[in-house]
Amino acid sequence: MEGKRYAGRCRGMSIGNPSGDEICALLKVARTVAVVGFSPRPHRPSYRVAAGLKDAGYRVIPIRPGIHEGLGEQAYPYLDALPAEFDIDIVDVFRSAEHVPQIVDECLRRGLKTLWLQDGTINLREAERARAVGMTVIMDRCILRDYHGLCGKIYNNDNAGVAAAPSPLVDSMKLRFTKMHGLGNDFVVLDGVRQRIRLGAAQLRAIADRHLGIGCDQILLVEPAQTAAADFRYRIFNADGGEVEQCGNGARCFARFVRDKGLSDKRAIKVETLGGVIALGVEPDDRVTVNMGPPVFEPSRIPFIAASESIVEPLQVGEIEVEISALSMGNPHAVQIVDDVDSAPVGAQGPLIERHVRFPQRVNAGFMQIVDRHSIRLRVYERGAGETLACGTGACAAVVAGIRRDLLESPVTVHTRGGELTIAWAGTDNAGTMEWAPVYMTGPAETVYEGEIIVGN
């Protein structure tokens, strides 16, 4: 009870906390926050805080026993369970005060430097123990609320939790960017290796706006790798400001970007994404081959609400029923076969499929016309972006669905409105283990122009 009694007395008081300016400076250089006691229930304060931090541009790692995922990130039961390579800047604690000694011990073992004790978690003795060995300890979330003008308005003035659309935790800044495209699927690429970049959803939408910003389907952020298994980290934001797991056309542009900018001279590059580590290969003709990893068909992992793992499923779309193949290529896809892709109801059905109740995390809707066993035409209504001229993961998903339905044979040329991709998939692997083989996508990536943009709050 010590924490709860003290929390009531400390509102508006510093009690050894850093100053407001110091807190703001800390937040502006931080990238990754571990939320201990994260709840997957959207009405809980820990979820609302975590969602607000993610929307403000931080990477949020959920820490709670018994859950596997939260806000698109893998969850871990304890801080000690985090991979050693993870660079955690802030530990935000929502566990009760009696758990704080264990949490402080974990922070000290991992060398973590900043601990934020929220309402109901405050333990004075442990806070002083942590401070005595050089940790920064902030107590009571109202401290951040009091400095909301400087810290980006993460918290509501009523102290009820995170605002629905918090302002980003950055001042106005001038950013250099590169405009690229893969078969007309266009991107704004930002170098987060040589500069710290943290953008909120509103800023991302402003950059992607084709009338008031640069204009793009997606924004790609190149960052240092967080594990030894990769060369870089690659984050993908849709035009609506939401972060997504994977983008095949973006991956090819990513490979060209890091080589053109002198960030790497490798032709074989491994990259972390929300959907896992992918391998990129730059060919002698500068086309890029991407190992997209194996497809996923288990409904719970797509995710897709279905009673079985059938490759063909009926889906009620408005007043009609269509047949789809649901799978994941690091992001969810629903592929249907049409007679003529030019007259396919992409604009009418695409938004309905994207937000269909059977796809809890929304879905990319593909419309595939089979030309012959080695050739298809394809249009894709992308989740969070609408129809694009080409979709790399959509092309992979369509070919995989066609091969599994015995309508196609690898390799397959995919004709999109932006150009051609080559997709190769062997089905099950050659070792006879019945595991699915990786999908390989090959195609071009082009730089259009470079420039600077002033991004404001």
VEXFIVO-531464 format. One record per residue (C-alpha): residue number from 1; x, y, z. Coordinates in Angstrom, 2 decimals. Last residue first. Example, Ala and Ser with C-alpha at 12.3 -4.5 7.8 and 13.67 -1.06 7.14 Angstrom:
<firos>
@seq = 2 u = 13.67 v = -1.06 w = 7.14
@seq = 1 u = 12.30 v = -4.50 w = 7.80
</firos>
This chain:
<firos>
@seq = 457 u = 4.34 v = 19.55 w = -34.78
@seq = 456 u = 6.33 v = 20.55 w = -37.82
@seq = 455 u = 8.19 v = 18.64 w = -40.51
@seq = 454 u = 10.30 v = 20.83 w = -42.78
@seq = 453 u = 11.08 v = 18.89 w = -45.95
@seq = 452 u = 14.33 v = 18.38 w = -47.78
@seq = 451 u = 15.00 v = 16.85 w = -51.19
@seq = 450 u = 15.90 v = 13.84 w = -53.28
@seq = 449 u = 14.54 v = 12.57 w = -56.59
@seq = 448 u = 13.12 v = 9.54 w = -58.37
@seq = 447 u = 15.26 v = 6.64 w = -57.17
@seq = 446 u = 14.29 v = 3.29 w = -58.69
@seq = 445 u = 13.81 v = -0.26 w = -57.46
@seq = 444 u = 13.41 v = -3.18 w = -59.86
@seq = 443 u = 12.09 v = -6.70 w = -59.35
@seq = 442 u = 12.73 v = -10.15 w = -57.92
@seq = 441 u = 10.58 v = -11.91 w = -55.30
@seq = 440 u = 11.56 v = -15.17 w = -53.62
@seq = 439 u = 9.13 v = -17.10 w = -51.39
@seq = 438 u = 10.58 v = -19.30 w = -48.66
@seq = 437 u = 9.74 v = -23.04 w = -48.53
@seq = 436 u = 6.86 v = -24.34 w = -46.43
@seq = 435 u = 7.67 v = -27.13 w = -43.99
@seq = 434 u = 6.59 v = -30.59 w = -45.09
@seq = 433 u = 9.84 v = -32.03 w = -43.70
@seq = 432 u = 10.80 v = -33.61 w = -47.02
@seq = 431 u = 14.16 v = -31.88 w = -47.16
@seq = 430 u = 13.35 v = -30.14 w = -50.45
@seq = 429 u = 11.01 v = -27.56 w = -48.91
@seq = 428 u = 7.26 v = -27.48 w = -49.44
@seq = 427 u = 6.00 v = -25.10 w = -52.12
@seq = 426 u = 8.95 v = -24.26 w = -54.36
@seq = 425 u = 8.13 v = -20.57 w = -54.73
@seq = 424 u = 9.45 v = -18.09 w = -57.31
@seq = 423 u = 7.95 v = -14.65 w = -57.99
@seq = 422 u = 9.07 v = -12.40 w = -60.85
@seq = 421 u = 7.71 v = -8.87 w = -60.82
@seq = 420 u = 6.45 v = -6.78 w = -63.72
@seq = 419 u = 5.28 v = -3.19 w = -64.12
@seq = 418 u = 3.29 v = -0.44 w = -62.42
@seq = 417 u = -0.22 v = -1.65 w = -63.28
@seq = 416 u = 0.86 v = -5.09 w = -62.14
@seq = 415 u = 1.90 v = -8.08 w = -64.26
@seq = 414 u = 3.19 v = -10.94 w = -62.09
@seq = 413 u = 5.54 v = -13.33 w = -63.84
@seq = 412 u = 5.44 v = -16.74 w = -62.17
@seq = 411 u = 8.30 v = -19.14 w = -61.48
@seq = 410 u = 6.84 v = -21.47 w = -60.33
@seq = 409 u = 3.68 v = -23.20 w = -61.54
@seq = 408 u = 0.11 v = -21.86 w = -61.31
@seq = 407 u = -3.49 v = -23.12 w = -60.98
@seq = 406 u = -2.75 v = -26.01 w = -58.61
@seq = 405 u = -4.66 v = -24.31 w = -55.74
@seq = 404 u = -1.42 v = -24.17 w = -53.75
@seq = 403 u = 0.32 v = -22.64 w = -56.74
@seq = 402 u = -2.36 v = -19.95 w = -57.15
@seq = 401 u = -2.33 v = -19.05 w = -53.44
@seq = 400 u = 1.47 v = -18.78 w = -53.46
@seq = 399 u = 1.35 v = -16.62 w = -56.60
@seq = 398 u = -1.26 v = -14.29 w = -55.10
@seq = 397 u = 0.57 v = -13.99 w = -51.77
@seq = 396 u = 3.89 v = -13.16 w = -53.44
@seq = 395 u = 2.26 v = -10.51 w = -55.64
@seq = 394 u = 0.50 v = -9.03 w = -52.61
@seq = 393 u = 3.82 v = -8.96 w = -50.73
@seq = 392 u = 5.24 v = -6.89 w = -53.59
@seq = 391 u = 2.28 v = -4.58 w = -54.11
@seq = 390 u = 2.08 v = -2.58 w = -57.35
@seq = 389 u = 0.27 v = 0.49 w = -58.69
@seq = 388 u = -1.43 v = 1.01 w = -55.33
@seq = 387 u = -5.07 v = 0.64 w = -54.29
@seq = 386 u = -5.81 v = 1.96 w = -50.82
@seq = 385 u = -3.03 v = 2.88 w = -48.36
@seq = 384 u = -4.02 v = 1.63 w = -44.89
@seq = 383 u = -4.33 v = -2.00 w = -45.95
@seq = 382 u = -3.55 v = -2.26 w = -49.64
@seq = 381 u = -6.14 v = -2.75 w = -52.37
@seq = 380 u = -4.20 v = -4.97 w = -54.74
@seq = 379 u = -4.40 v = -5.46 w = -58.52
@seq = 378 u = -2.88 v = -8.42 w = -60.31
@seq = 377 u = -2.31 v = -9.96 w = -63.72
@seq = 376 u = -0.95 v = -13.51 w = -63.79
@seq = 375 u = 1.69 v = -15.53 w = -65.67
@seq = 374 u = 3.37 v = -18.92 w = -65.40
@seq = 373 u = 0.37 v = -21.24 w = -65.51
@seq = 372 u = -1.47 v = -18.97 w = -67.95
@seq = 371 u = -3.23 v = -15.57 w = -67.79
@seq = 370 u = -4.71 v = -15.98 w = -64.29
@seq = 369 u = -6.48 v = -12.83 w = -63.10
@seq = 368 u = -5.83 v = -11.97 w = -59.44
@seq = 367 u = -7.63 v = -9.46 w = -57.21
@seq = 366 u = -5.82 v = -8.97 w = -53.88
@seq = 365 u = -7.21 v = -7.43 w = -50.69
@seq = 364 u = -4.64 v = -6.48 w = -48.04
@seq = 363 u = -5.99 v = -7.20 w = -44.56
@seq = 362 u = -7.26 v = -5.70 w = -41.30
@seq = 361 u = -5.71 v = -6.63 w = -37.93
@seq = 360 u = -8.75 v = -8.59 w = -36.73
@seq = 359 u = -9.47 v = -10.07 w = -40.20
@seq = 358 u = -12.83 v = -11.85 w = -39.85
@seq = 357 u = -14.54 v = -8.51 w = -39.14
@seq = 356 u = -13.71 v = -7.28 w = -42.64
@seq = 355 u = -11.79 v = -3.99 w = -42.68
@seq = 354 u = -9.68 v = -4.62 w = -45.80
@seq = 353 u = -12.44 v = -6.75 w = -47.36
@seq = 352 u = -14.94 v = -3.88 w = -47.29
@seq = 351 u = -12.35 v = -1.34 w = -48.47
@seq = 350 u = -11.36 v = -3.53 w = -51.45
@seq = 349 u = -14.89 v = -4.54 w = -52.48
@seq = 348 u = -16.02 v = -1.32 w = -54.15
@seq = 347 u = -12.72 v = 0.11 w = -55.39
@seq = 346 u = -11.34 v = -3.26 w = -56.44
@seq = 345 u = -14.52 v = -4.39 w = -58.18
@seq = 344 u = -12.63 v = -6.20 w = -61.00
@seq = 343 u = -13.12 v = -4.65 w = -64.46
@seq = 342 u = -9.43 v = -4.39 w = -65.32
@seq = 341 u = -8.60 v = -7.62 w = -63.47
@seq = 340 u = -10.78 v = -9.66 w = -65.79
@seq = 339 u = -12.03 v = -13.11 w = -64.81
@seq = 338 u = -11.33 v = -12.69 w = -61.09
@seq = 337 u = -9.55 v = -14.91 w = -58.55
@seq = 336 u = -9.54 v = -13.81 w = -54.90
@seq = 335 u = -6.60 v = -13.19 w = -52.59
@seq = 334 u = -6.93 v = -12.14 w = -48.94
@seq = 333 u = -3.58 v = -11.04 w = -47.50
@seq = 332 u = -2.15 v = -10.50 w = -44.00
@seq = 331 u = 1.37 v = -9.15 w = -43.37
@seq = 330 u = 4.63 v = -11.11 w = -42.96
@seq = 329 u = 3.58 v = -12.92 w = -46.13
@seq = 328 u = 0.36 v = -14.04 w = -44.47
@seq = 327 u = -2.39 v = -16.18 w = -45.90
@seq = 326 u = -6.09 v = -16.13 w = -46.79
@seq = 325 u = -7.32 v = -17.55 w = -50.10
@seq = 324 u = -10.64 v = -16.04 w = -51.02
@seq = 323 u = -14.00 v = -17.11 w = -52.41
@seq = 322 u = -16.67 v = -14.41 w = -52.67
@seq = 321 u = -20.14 v = -14.09 w = -51.15
@seq = 320 u = -22.35 v = -11.14 w = -52.08
@seq = 319 u = -24.46 v = -8.65 w = -50.15
@seq = 318 u = -21.60 v = -6.81 w = -48.52
@seq = 317 u = -18.59 v = -9.07 w = -48.70
@seq = 316 u = -19.35 v = -12.49 w = -47.18
@seq = 315 u = -16.18 v = -14.57 w = -47.36
@seq = 314 u = -16.01 v = -18.21 w = -48.47
@seq = 313 u = -12.64 v = -19.88 w = -47.82
@seq = 312 u = -10.18 v = -21.55 w = -50.18
@seq = 311 u = -6.75 v = -22.66 w = -48.89
@seq = 310 u = -8.44 v = -24.40 w = -45.98
@seq = 309 u = -6.76 v = -24.07 w = -42.58
@seq = 308 u = -9.93 v = -24.68 w = -40.57
@seq = 307 u = -12.63 v = -22.94 w = -38.51
@seq = 306 u = -11.74 v = -19.45 w = -39.69
@seq = 305 u = -11.07 v = -16.05 w = -38.13
@seq = 304 u = -7.97 v = -14.71 w = -39.84
@seq = 303 u = -4.69 v = -13.51 w = -38.29
@seq = 302 u = -2.48 v = -14.47 w = -40.25
@seq = 301 u = -1.13 v = -16.38 w = -37.23
@seq = 300 u = -4.46 v = -17.62 w = -35.88
@seq = 299 u = -5.56 v = -18.72 w = -39.36
@seq = 298 u = -2.52 v = -20.97 w = -39.93
@seq = 297 u = -1.49 v = -20.37 w = -43.55
@seq = 296 u = 1.87 v = -18.60 w = -43.21
@seq = 295 u = 4.10 v = -18.08 w = -46.23
@seq = 294 u = 7.82 v = -18.83 w = -45.96
@seq = 293 u = 10.38 v = -16.02 w = -45.93
@seq = 292 u = 10.32 v = -12.98 w = -48.19
@seq = 291 u = 13.75 v = -13.68 w = -49.62
@seq = 290 u = 14.03 v = -10.50 w = -51.66
@seq = 289 u = 15.76 v = -10.26 w = -55.02
@seq = 288 u = 16.76 v = -6.76 w = -56.11
@seq = 287 u = 17.39 v = -5.49 w = -59.63
@seq = 286 u = 20.68 v = -3.67 w = -59.84
@seq = 285 u = 21.72 v = -5.52 w = -63.06
@seq = 284 u = 24.41 v = -7.34 w = -61.01
@seq = 283 u = 21.70 v = -8.45 w = -58.52
@seq = 282 u = 21.20 v = -6.87 w = -55.09
@seq = 281 u = 20.16 v = -9.55 w = -52.60
@seq = 280 u = 17.82 v = -8.98 w = -49.66
@seq = 279 u = 17.23 v = -11.29 w = -46.69
@seq = 278 u = 14.28 v = -10.81 w = -44.32
@seq = 277 u = 14.20 v = -10.77 w = -40.50
@seq = 276 u = 10.72 v = -10.83 w = -38.94
@seq = 275 u = 7.28 v = -9.32 w = -39.67
@seq = 274 u = 7.99 v = -6.15 w = -37.70
@seq = 273 u = 11.07 v = -5.84 w = -39.88
@seq = 272 u = 14.77 v = -6.57 w = -39.29
@seq = 271 u = 17.00 v = -6.56 w = -42.38
@seq = 270 u = 19.68 v = -8.88 w = -43.73
@seq = 269 u = 21.71 v = -7.63 w = -46.70
@seq = 268 u = 23.47 v = -9.55 w = -49.47
@seq = 267 u = 25.02 v = -7.15 w = -51.99
@seq = 266 u = 27.06 v = -5.51 w = -49.26
@seq = 265 u = 28.49 v = -2.01 w = -49.66
@seq = 264 u = 26.48 v = -0.59 w = -46.78
@seq = 263 u = 25.44 v = 2.84 w = -45.49
@seq = 262 u = 27.02 v = 4.41 w = -48.56
@seq = 261 u = 23.85 v = 6.23 w = -49.53
@seq = 260 u = 23.42 v = 4.29 w = -52.80
@seq = 259 u = 23.94 v = 0.99 w = -50.96
@seq = 258 u = 21.47 v = 1.74 w = -48.16
@seq = 257 u = 18.93 v = 3.09 w = -50.66
@seq = 256 u = 19.10 v = 0.22 w = -53.17
@seq = 255 u = 18.34 v = -2.33 w = -50.45
@seq = 254 u = 15.51 v = -0.21 w = -49.00
@seq = 253 u = 13.96 v = 0.22 w = -52.43
@seq = 252 u = 13.78 v = -3.58 w = -52.74
@seq = 251 u = 12.27 v = -3.84 w = -49.25
@seq = 250 u = 9.71 v = -1.18 w = -50.11
@seq = 249 u = 8.43 v = -3.27 w = -53.01
@seq = 248 u = 8.06 v = -6.21 w = -50.63
@seq = 247 u = 6.37 v = -4.38 w = -47.78
@seq = 246 u = 6.13 v = -5.91 w = -44.30
@seq = 245 u = 4.85 v = -5.51 w = -40.77
@seq = 244 u = 2.86 v = -2.30 w = -40.76
@seq = 243 u = 3.03 v = 1.03 w = -38.88
@seq = 242 u = -0.04 v = 3.27 w = -39.13
@seq = 241 u = 0.27 v = 6.88 w = -40.27
@seq = 240 u = -2.59 v = 6.75 w = -42.80
@seq = 239 u = -0.08 v = 6.80 w = -45.68
@seq = 238 u = 1.33 v = 3.53 w = -44.39
@seq = 237 u = 4.44 v = 3.37 w = -42.23
@seq = 236 u = 7.21 v = 0.81 w = -42.73
@seq = 235 u = 10.17 v = 0.34 w = -40.40
@seq = 234 u = 13.46 v = -1.28 w = -41.50
@seq = 233 u = 16.17 v = -2.28 w = -39.04
@seq = 232 u = 19.64 v = -2.79 w = -40.41
@seq = 231 u = 22.45 v = -5.34 w = -40.77
@seq = 230 u = 20.65 v = -8.21 w = -39.08
@seq = 229 u = 21.28 v = -11.19 w = -36.79
@seq = 228 u = 23.27 v = -9.13 w = -34.28
@seq = 227 u = 20.04 v = -7.58 w = -33.01
@seq = 226 u = 18.67 v = -4.03 w = -32.81
@seq = 225 u = 19.74 v = -3.09 w = -36.31
@seq = 224 u = 20.38 v = 0.60 w = -36.98
@seq = 223 u = 17.46 v = 2.45 w = -38.60
@seq = 222 u = 16.07 v = 3.04 w = -42.10
@seq = 221 u = 12.56 v = 4.52 w = -42.04
@seq = 220 u = 10.29 v = 3.85 w = -45.01
@seq = 219 u = 7.21 v = 6.00 w = -45.60
@seq = 218 u = 4.36 v = 4.49 w = -47.63
@seq = 217 u = 2.06 v = 5.21 w = -50.56
@seq = 216 u = 3.67 v = 8.54 w = -51.21
@seq = 215 u = 3.14 v = 12.30 w = -51.38
@seq = 214 u = 5.68 v = 14.99 w = -50.53
@seq = 213 u = 3.26 v = 17.03 w = -48.44
@seq = 212 u = 0.21 v = 19.23 w = -48.99
@seq = 211 u = -1.35 v = 17.74 w = -52.12
@seq = 210 u = 0.01 v = 14.18 w = -52.19
@seq = 209 u = -0.24 v = 13.77 w = -48.41
@seq = 208 u = 2.38 v = 11.19 w = -47.34
@seq = 207 u = 4.46 v = 13.73 w = -45.37
@seq = 206 u = 1.36 v = 15.05 w = -43.61
@seq = 205 u = 0.16 v = 11.55 w = -42.75
@seq = 204 u = 3.56 v = 10.79 w = -41.19
@seq = 203 u = 3.40 v = 14.00 w = -39.19
@seq = 202 u = -0.06 v = 13.13 w = -37.85
@seq = 201 u = 1.06 v = 9.60 w = -36.95
@seq = 200 u = 4.01 v = 10.80 w = -34.92
@seq = 199 u = 7.57 v = 10.98 w = -36.17
@seq = 198 u = 10.80 v = 10.06 w = -34.43
@seq = 197 u = 14.01 v = 10.50 w = -36.38
@seq = 196 u = 17.48 v = 10.39 w = -34.89
@seq = 195 u = 20.09 v = 11.10 w = -37.55
@seq = 194 u = 22.80 v = 9.11 w = -39.34
@seq = 193 u = 21.01 v = 5.78 w = -39.04
@seq = 192 u = 17.46 v = 7.13 w = -39.32
@seq = 191 u = 17.85 v = 7.85 w = -43.04
@seq = 190 u = 14.37 v = 8.52 w = -44.42
@seq = 189 u = 12.77 v = 6.97 w = -47.53
@seq = 188 u = 9.58 v = 8.45 w = -49.00
@seq = 187 u = 7.98 v = 5.68 w = -51.00
@seq = 186 u = 6.15 v = 4.95 w = -54.22
@seq = 185 u = 4.51 v = 1.79 w = -55.56
@seq = 184 u = 5.05 v = 2.75 w = -59.21
@seq = 183 u = 6.94 v = -0.44 w = -60.08
@seq = 182 u = 9.15 v = -0.05 w = -57.00
@seq = 181 u = 9.44 v = 3.63 w = -56.24
@seq = 180 u = 11.80 v = 6.07 w = -54.59
@seq = 179 u = 11.71 v = 9.61 w = -53.13
@seq = 178 u = 14.74 v = 10.28 w = -50.95
@seq = 177 u = 14.46 v = 12.41 w = -47.84
@seq = 176 u = 16.39 v = 15.02 w = -45.90
@seq = 175 u = 14.57 v = 16.18 w = -42.83
@seq = 174 u = 14.23 v = 19.67 w = -41.42
@seq = 173 u = 12.75 v = 19.65 w = -37.95
@seq = 172 u = 9.87 v = 21.13 w = -35.98
@seq = 171 u = 10.17 v = 19.87 w = -32.44
@seq = 170 u = 9.72 v = 16.22 w = -31.66
@seq = 169 u = 7.61 v = 14.13 w = -29.32
@seq = 168 u = 4.67 v = 13.85 w = -31.68
@seq = 167 u = 1.27 v = 15.24 w = -30.65
@seq = 166 u = -1.02 v = 12.71 w = -29.10
@seq = 165 u = -4.07 v = 11.41 w = -31.00
@seq = 164 u = -6.42 v = 9.60 w = -28.61
@seq = 163 u = -4.75 v = 11.19 w = -25.59
@seq = 162 u = -3.08 v = 8.79 w = -23.21
@seq = 161 u = -4.39 v = 8.25 w = -19.72
@seq = 160 u = -7.05 v = 9.66 w = -17.42
@seq = 159 u = -4.80 v = 12.39 w = -16.01
@seq = 158 u = -7.54 v = 14.98 w = -16.72
@seq = 157 u = -5.07 v = 17.04 w = -18.75
@seq = 156 u = -4.66 v = 14.11 w = -21.10
@seq = 155 u = -1.22 v = 12.54 w = -21.38
@seq = 154 u = 1.15 v = 12.30 w = -24.32
@seq = 153 u = 0.94 v = 16.05 w = -24.89
@seq = 152 u = 4.28 v = 16.29 w = -26.74
@seq = 151 u = 6.76 v = 16.59 w = -23.91
@seq = 150 u = 7.06 v = 20.36 w = -23.81
@seq = 149 u = 3.39 v = 21.32 w = -23.59
@seq = 148 u = 2.65 v = 18.17 w = -21.59
@seq = 147 u = 4.96 v = 19.22 w = -18.76
@seq = 146 u = 2.39 v = 18.76 w = -15.98
@seq = 145 u = 1.23 v = 15.53 w = -17.64
@seq = 144 u = 4.77 v = 14.17 w = -17.44
@seq = 143 u = 4.82 v = 14.74 w = -13.70
@seq = 142 u = 1.26 v = 13.39 w = -13.45
@seq = 141 u = 2.73 v = 9.98 w = -14.33
@seq = 140 u = 4.11 v = 9.51 w = -10.82
@seq = 139 u = 7.80 v = 8.89 w = -10.11
@seq = 138 u = 10.76 v = 9.35 w = -12.44
@seq = 137 u = 13.96 v = 7.43 w = -11.68
@seq = 136 u = 17.25 v = 8.03 w = -13.50
@seq = 135 u = 19.66 v = 5.24 w = -12.61
@seq = 134 u = 23.13 v = 6.01 w = -11.24
@seq = 133 u = 23.68 v = 3.36 w = -8.56
@seq = 132 u = 22.17 v = 5.44 w = -5.74
@seq = 131 u = 19.23 v = 6.33 w = -7.96
@seq = 130 u = 18.15 v = 2.70 w = -8.10
@seq = 129 u = 18.32 v = 2.26 w = -4.34
@seq = 128 u = 16.48 v = 5.58 w = -3.85
@seq = 127 u = 13.65 v = 4.41 w = -6.10
@seq = 126 u = 13.61 v = 1.07 w = -4.30
@seq = 125 u = 13.08 v = 2.71 w = -0.91
@seq = 124 u = 10.50 v = 5.13 w = -2.27
@seq = 123 u = 8.30 v = 2.50 w = -3.88
@seq = 122 u = 5.85 v = 4.02 w = -6.37
@seq = 121 u = 3.82 v = 1.50 w = -8.33
@seq = 120 u = 0.28 v = 2.78 w = -7.71
@seq = 119 u = 0.61 v = 5.67 w = -10.15
@seq = 118 u = 3.48 v = 5.13 w = -12.62
@seq = 117 u = 7.13 v = 4.42 w = -11.82
@seq = 116 u = 9.40 v = 5.41 w = -14.73
@seq = 115 u = 12.85 v = 3.82 w = -14.67
@seq = 114 u = 15.77 v = 5.05 w = -16.79
@seq = 113 u = 19.27 v = 3.56 w = -17.01
@seq = 112 u = 19.07 v = -0.10 w = -17.97
@seq = 111 u = 22.31 v = -2.00 w = -17.32
@seq = 110 u = 20.70 v = -5.40 w = -17.85
@seq = 109 u = 21.38 v = -6.70 w = -14.35
@seq = 108 u = 20.48 v = -3.30 w = -12.86
@seq = 107 u = 17.16 v = -3.19 w = -14.71
@seq = 106 u = 16.32 v = -6.74 w = -13.59
@seq = 105 u = 17.08 v = -5.85 w = -9.95
@seq = 104 u = 14.91 v = -2.73 w = -10.25
@seq = 103 u = 12.05 v = -4.87 w = -11.58
@seq = 102 u = 12.41 v = -7.36 w = -8.72
@seq = 101 u = 12.35 v = -4.54 w = -6.15
@seq = 100 u = 9.35 v = -2.92 w = -7.96
@seq = 99 u = 7.02 v = -5.91 w = -7.67
@seq = 98 u = 5.69 v = -4.86 w = -4.24
@seq = 97 u = 4.70 v = -1.47 w = -5.67
@seq = 96 u = 2.11 v = -2.84 w = -8.10
@seq = 95 u = 3.03 v = -3.31 w = -11.78
@seq = 94 u = 2.53 v = -0.41 w = -14.23
@seq = 93 u = 6.21 v = 0.33 w = -14.82
@seq = 92 u = 7.68 v = 2.24 w = -17.78
@seq = 91 u = 11.26 v = 1.07 w = -18.43
@seq = 90 u = 12.95 v = 3.65 w = -20.65
@seq = 89 u = 15.82 v = 3.42 w = -23.18
@seq = 88 u = 15.78 v = -0.31 w = -23.97
@seq = 87 u = 18.46 v = -1.46 w = -26.45
@seq = 86 u = 17.59 v = -5.07 w = -27.24
@seq = 85 u = 20.71 v = -7.15 w = -28.05
@seq = 84 u = 20.41 v = -9.29 w = -24.91
@seq = 83 u = 17.04 v = -10.60 w = -26.05
@seq = 82 u = 14.33 v = -9.77 w = -23.48
@seq = 81 u = 13.53 v = -12.51 w = -20.96
@seq = 80 u = 15.20 v = -10.65 w = -18.08
@seq = 79 u = 12.67 v = -7.84 w = -18.54
@seq = 78 u = 9.92 v = -10.34 w = -17.75
@seq = 77 u = 7.12 v = -12.22 w = -19.53
@seq = 76 u = 7.97 v = -10.96 w = -23.04
@seq = 75 u = 5.58 v = -9.63 w = -25.71
@seq = 74 u = 6.27 v = -9.66 w = -29.44
@seq = 73 u = 5.34 v = -6.35 w = -31.02
@seq = 72 u = 2.29 v = -5.42 w = -33.12
@seq = 71 u = 0.54 v = -3.47 w = -30.37
@seq = 70 u = 0.85 v = -6.43 w = -27.98
@seq = 69 u = 1.88 v = -10.01 w = -28.52
@seq = 68 u = 2.44 v = -13.30 w = -26.68
@seq = 67 u = 0.59 v = -12.82 w = -23.40
@seq = 66 u = 0.91 v = -14.94 w = -20.25
@seq = 65 u = 3.54 v = -13.00 w = -18.32
@seq = 64 u = 3.67 v = -9.25 w = -19.08
@seq = 63 u = 6.24 v = -6.97 w = -20.71
@seq = 62 u = 5.10 v = -5.19 w = -23.89
@seq = 61 u = 7.90 v = -3.61 w = -25.99
@seq = 60 u = 6.98 v = -0.17 w = -27.41
@seq = 59 u = 8.99 v = 1.35 w = -30.26
@seq = 58 u = 8.46 v = 5.08 w = -29.98
@seq = 57 u = 6.94 v = 7.25 w = -32.69
@seq = 56 u = 4.21 v = 9.24 w = -30.96
@seq = 55 u = 1.64 v = 6.63 w = -31.99
@seq = 54 u = 3.71 v = 4.01 w = -30.16
@seq = 53 u = 3.81 v = 6.19 w = -27.04
@seq = 52 u = 0.05 v = 6.72 w = -27.23
@seq = 51 u = -0.59 v = 2.99 w = -27.63
@seq = 50 u = 1.63 v = 2.24 w = -24.62
@seq = 49 u = -0.15 v = 4.82 w = -22.46
@seq = 48 u = -3.57 v = 3.53 w = -23.50
@seq = 47 u = -2.55 v = -0.08 w = -22.91
@seq = 46 u = -1.11 v = 0.69 w = -19.47
@seq = 45 u = -4.20 v = 2.75 w = -18.55
@seq = 44 u = -6.62 v = -0.15 w = -19.27
@seq = 43 u = -9.49 v = 0.44 w = -21.70
@seq = 42 u = -7.69 v = -1.18 w = -24.63
@seq = 41 u = -7.26 v = -4.55 w = -22.86
@seq = 40 u = -3.92 v = -6.12 w = -23.82
@seq = 39 u = -2.48 v = -4.97 w = -20.46
@seq = 38 u = 1.18 v = -4.01 w = -20.15
@seq = 37 u = 2.57 v = -4.68 w = -16.66
@seq = 36 u = 6.08 v = -3.58 w = -17.62
@seq = 35 u = 6.04 v = -1.26 w = -20.64
@seq = 34 u = 9.50 v = -1.40 w = -22.24
@seq = 33 u = 10.17 v = 1.84 w = -24.13
@seq = 32 u = 12.41 v = 2.14 w = -27.20
@seq = 31 u = 13.62 v = 5.27 w = -28.99
@seq = 30 u = 14.78 v = 7.76 w = -26.36
@seq = 29 u = 16.57 v = 10.96 w = -27.44
@seq = 28 u = 13.54 v = 13.25 w = -27.25
@seq = 27 u = 12.15 v = 11.62 w = -24.13
@seq = 26 u = 15.30 v = 12.27 w = -22.11
@seq = 25 u = 15.41 v = 15.92 w = -23.20
@seq = 24 u = 11.76 v = 16.29 w = -22.19
@seq = 23 u = 12.43 v = 14.78 w = -18.79
@seq = 22 u = 15.38 v = 17.11 w = -18.29
@seq = 21 u = 13.28 v = 20.12 w = -19.27
@seq = 20 u = 10.58 v = 19.09 w = -16.80
@seq = 19 u = 13.14 v = 18.73 w = -14.06
@seq = 18 u = 14.32 v = 15.31 w = -12.95
@seq = 17 u = 12.30 v = 13.76 w = -10.13
@seq = 16 u = 13.61 v = 13.86 w = -6.59
@seq = 15 u = 10.19 v = 14.37 w = -5.02
@seq = 14 u = 9.04 v = 16.70 w = -7.92
@seq = 13 u = 5.63 v = 17.59 w = -6.53
@seq = 12 u = 2.47 v = 18.09 w = -8.63
@seq = 11 u = 0.90 v = 14.95 w = -7.25
@seq = 10 u = 3.08 v = 13.48 w = -4.51
@seq = 9 u = 0.52 v = 12.87 w = -1.78
@seq = 8 u = -1.83 v = 10.49 w = -3.60
@seq = 7 u = 1.04 v = 8.52 w = -5.07
@seq = 6 u = 2.45 v = 8.05 w = -1.56
@seq = 5 u = -0.62 v = 6.21 w = -0.32
@seq = 4 u = -0.72 v = 4.04 w = -3.47
@seq = 3 u = 2.98 v = 3.16 w = -3.30
@seq = 2 u = 3.03 v = 2.29 w = 0.38
@seq = 1 u = 0.00 v = 0.00 w = 0.00
</firos>
